[in-house]
């Protein structure tokens, strides 16, 4: 799942009082938290394209 896919999925769930930048940061923080917990991993092949997948089998 790409970062854009994740953004679209979570955008309407986040509080609308947040600015666009705050929403983007909150999603990024959540992805970082999941990555550090070993629940997801990034399979980036090149550049800034992120492809997040479950790390749990």
C-alpha positions, 0 to 999 in steps of 0.5 A: 500500500502506497503512502498516498493510499494510506493518506486517502484511507485515513484522511477523513478519519482524522479530526478535521480541526487539524491542518493538512500538514498536521494530518500528514504528520500524524499519519507519518508518526503513526506509520513510524510507530507501526514500523518501530513496533515491527508491525509494518515494513517499507519495501521502497525500491527507489526514490521517495516511493513508499510501499508499506506491507504487513511485517506480521506473517 
